[in-house]
Amino acid sequence: MPPEERYEVHIVGFANDVARARVLEQLGLLGNLQREPECFVVASCRSRDEAEQEQQRWRRLGAHVRIVAPASPSPAEPLGKETPPRSLARATLRALAIGSLAGVAAWWLGERAMPRGVWKLPGKVDASRSLSHRASLDKTSNPPVWATTIPNDIHSDEAARLNNEGVAAAERKEWMAAAEHLRAALRLAPAATGIQRNLQQVLLGWGVDALRSGDVGTAVDRLEEARRLGPDAQVFLWLGYAFQQQGDLGKAQAAWEAGLEQFPEQPDLLLALGELWERRDQREKALDYFSRARAAGIDGPELQRKMERLGRELDAEWEYLLTRSARFDVRHPESEPSRTIEFVLANFEAAYDHLLQLLGVGPTPPISVVLYPKEQFHAVTQSPDWAGGVFSGRIQLPVGGLNEGNRLQLQRVARHELAHALVSEWSRRRAPAWLQEGMAMWCEDDHPGERSDWALSRRSADPSIRLADLPASFALLGPAEAEAAYASSYLAVLHLAEHYGPRKLLELLRASAQQDFSTAFRETFGQDLKDFAEAF
C-alpha cells in the first residue's frame, strides 16, 4: 500500500526574539538547543484543514509557519538534522539602534533578471511605497534577448519576416507596431513558441511603459493580454502593480497570488504581497511574506529594519484590544481607561471634520490608530524624542497623561497625522518629505498661515536648511535642524495654498501618484520644481 499522505507543519522563523523564546518554550526546547535547525516540523496532519488549525495555533505564538503539502519538496530539514546555514534561514531578529519612519524613507531593490533569461526589464521596483509598488521612472535599460531563429517546420517565411520586423520595432520601443507584427506572425505560426514569447515581452514592456506614464488602463489591457500567453513571473508582478495603481487591491492580490502558484518562491511577488498585507494592517501576514521574500533572496538593511519594526509592533500589541468607531480602528492596551479611548476618538473625529472643512476630503476609513504607553512608544517606533506621533501606514501615538488639559495638543497631533494619512493615500506614498510634512503642519492650523511668523523666524535662524536639500525623512535631523525643515516645508505649502488654492494641492497629490514628482509639479502649477524650491 502507498504511504498515507500527510500535511507537515513547519516553523521556519519567528516574529522577533520574544516570539522565538515563547515558541521554543512551548516545544520544550528553550535553552536546550546546541544548534538551531533551519526549521521545526511540529505536526504531521491527515488533512489540510487540520494542518491549517495547527498553523494558526503556532502563528498566534509569533511563529512563521508553512504547510508542506503531500509530495511537495520540503523547504527545510526536519527538527534535529543539521543543515548548512542559508543567508536568510534565521528569523531571530535583533533590534537596530536607529530605525526609520516607514512610509518616509525609501529603499530600493536592484534590477532582477526575468525567468528564462529572455529580457531584463528596465528600471527598479520601489518597495517602500506600499503601496504602491510603483516602478522607478529611471530610464535605464538593458537590451532584451529576442527569439529570431524559429524551426522551419512550424513557420512560414512570412511569419519569420513579421517576427523579425516586430523585434526591430520593439528594440526601438515602438510597442504598438511591434505587437501588430508579432500578432500577425503568431497567427501564421501558432506553434512557434519563440514568436509567442517575443509578443509576451513586447506586451510586458508596453504595459510597464504605460504604467510609468500614468496610462493605467492601457497598462492593465496589455499586461492582461501578456498573461494569456503563458505564465511569467514579471507579468504577474506588473499586472498586480497596475491593479494596485487603479486602487483595486483585491485584483492586485489575486494577480500576485496567481503568480506565486506558478512561481512559489519568486521574491518580488512575495515582497509585493508583504507590502499589501502591511497596508491592510495584517502585520503578521506581512511579516510572514517578508520573511519568505528574504529567504528567497531579497536582503538588505532596509528590509531588516522593516521586519524588525513589524516584530516590535506585533510583540508590543500582542494582547491589545480593538475599539472601533465609524472612521477609526483604535488598538490600545487593555489597561487603558475607557475615558482615555473616548477622549482620543472624540479628538480624532473632530480632526477629521477639520480636514473635511479645509480640503473637502479626508483619508478613507477605517483609519488605524495605535496607542502605546509613553515609555513604549519611542521603543516601538524608534522615533526621535521630539516626535509626538508617527505615521507608518497607520497612526501611532503615546497616550501617557492624556486629559482635558492637553486637548489642544492632541487636536494638533490628530490633524497632523490624519493629513499624513491623506497625503500617503492620494499620492500613493510618492510625495516628498517636504510636501508630506508641510501639508501636515498646514492642516494643523485653526486659521491658515497662523504660524507663518514662527516659520519665517526659524528659517532665518538656520538658512542652511533649504527645501531642495531636505532628506527623505526628517527623523534623520537633529531637533534644531528638524524645526527649520518643518518651517521651510510649512512655508512652501502655505505659499501654494494661498496662491493656487487647496484643490491644487490635492491635484498635485493625485498627479504625483501617476508620474515623477517634478513632472507632476510642473503640470499642476506651471512652474519648475527646482525654481520653486530655491525660494524656500
Secondary structure, DSSP 8 states (H G I E B T S, - for coil): ------EEEEEEEESSHHHHHHHHHHHT-TTT-SS--S-EEEEEESSHHHHHHHHHHHHHTTEEEEEE-TT---SS--TT------TT--------SS---TTTS--EE-----GGGS---SS-EETTSTTT--B----------------GGG--HHHHHHHHHHHHHHHTT-HHHHHHHHHHHHHH-TT-HHHHHHHHHHHHHHHHHHHHTT-HHHHHHHHHHHHHT---HHHHHHHHHHHHHHT-HHHHHHHHHHHHHHSTT-HHHHHHHHHHHHHTT-HHHHHHHHHHHHHTT---HHHHHHHHHHHHHHHHTTT-EEEE-SSEEEEE-TTS-HHHHHHHHHHHHHHHHHHHHHHS----S-EEEEEE-HHHHHHHH---TT-S-EESSSEEEE-TT-SGGGHHHHHHHHHHHHHHHHHHHHHTT-S-HHHHHHHHHHHH-SSTTTTHHHHHHHHHH-TT--GGG--S-GGGS-HHHHHHHHHHHHHHHHHHHHHH-HHHHHHHHHHHTTS-HHHHHHHHHSS-HHHHHHT-
